[in-house]
Amino acid sequence: MRLSIIVPTYNERDNIPILIKKINDTIDFTDFEVIIVDDNSPDETWRVAEKMKKEYPFLRVIRRINERDLSTAVIKGFRQSKGNILAVMDADLQHPPKKINDMVKKILAGNDIVIGSRYVKRGEIEEWGIIRKIYSKAATLLAHLFVPQTRITNDPLSGFFMMKREVIKDIQLTPIGYKILLEILAKGMFKKVTDEPIIFKKREKGKSSLGLGVIWIYIKHLFRLSWGNREIIRILKFTAVGLTGVFVNLGVLWALTDLGNVYYVLSAICGIEISIISNFLLNDLWTFKDRKKKGISYWINRLLKFNIISLPSFPMQLVVMGFLNEIFGIYYLLAAFIGIVVVYIWNFVANSFWTWKEPR
C-alpha cells in the first residue's frame, strides 16, 4: 500500500510548513507521499514547499504556470502520484491531518471512498456564521437533487477525502472550480462509500475563496454534471407531467360541474385527486421508470407516498402566496407564481428522495 496525499495550493505559504509538519507527526506508516500542486502563487508558496523537501523527503512540489483551478490542480496531482490510495485535502489547516490514519483504515476495510464529513454524528464546523451554513446546506441539497449519485454521502462537497485509485481509473474527469469530489461521485467507479466525521477547523491564516464567482462556477459545474447524467431531463419530464395534471384537474372540474351538475367543491376535490393519480401514473411510467421496483405492493406504496406528498401542496401554495402578498406587498399574481414554484420544488424533491428513491 502506498498513499499519495494531494494538496492544491494558492497563496498558502504561511500554512504549508504547519500542515506538512502535522502530517509528518501524525501519519503512523512510512509509505506515503505528499504532493503540493501550486498554481504559481504570488506569495511563492511553491518556493516555501521546495525548501522543505530536504527535511521532508516524502514531499513533492508541482508548480503550474498560467493555470488556476483547484479541481484541475488535484487531477494533475493524481496523474503525477505513485500511490494506489489517493487522498485530497486543503492547505488551509481546516482539515485535520490526524484523520488520515482513520480514513486509511476504512479504505483497507473495503471502502472505495472515504469522505471527511462535517454533517454526520461527531462532525462539526467551527465558527461558521448562519449565512455560511445556509449556503453550505443549500449547495449540498442542490448536489443531492441534480446529481443523485452524491446521495450516498452527507457531505458531497467536502474537500477532504480518500479513495482507491481504481475509482478514477479510465475515467475522464473534467471538473471546474473547487468541488472535485462532486465530479468523482458523479463519474467514478465505486461500490462502497463511507463518511468519516471531522471537525472543520477555523481558518487561521489567509482568506476564504468563497464569493459570487465561486458560487457561479459551482452552479455551472452542477448543471453540466446533471446534463451528463440526464437528471435535468428527469426534471423536465416531471415539469411536463405537472402541466398535464393542470389540464386533467381543470377538465374534471368542468366536466363534473357543468355536465354532471355536481357541486363545484366536490368536483374540485375529485379533480385534484384524479390529477394526482394521473401525475403519478405518468411519472411512474416515464419520469422515474428507471428507479421503480416491480410488484403491486411496491406500486401501491409509491402511490400512497405520492398522495401524501401531494396533499400539502395546495395549502402550501396558499400560505406562500398570502405571506408574500400580505407581508411584503408582492403583487398577487407574482406571489401566486412564486407559490407554484415552491410547491413544484417541494413535489420534485420529496418524490425524488422518497417515492422514487435512488437505489444505493
Secondary structure, DSSP 4 states (H G I P E B T S, - for coil): --EEEEEEESS-TTTHHHHHHHHHHH---S-EEEEEEE---TT-HHHHHHHTTTT-TTEEEEE-SS---HHHHHHHHHHH---SEEEE--SSS-S-TTHHHHHHHHHHTT-SEEEEESSSTT-EESS--HHHHHHHHHHHHHHHHH-GGGGGSS-TT-S-EEEEGGGGTT------TT-HHHHHHHH---S-EEEEE-EEPPP-SS----SHHHHHHHHHHHHHHHHHTTHHHHHHHHHHHHHHHHHHHHHHHHIIIIIT---HHHHHHHHHHHHHHHHHHHIIIIITTTTPPPSHHHHHHHHHHHHHHHTTHHHHHHHHHHHHHHHH---HHHHHHHHHHHHHHHHHHHIIIIITPPP-
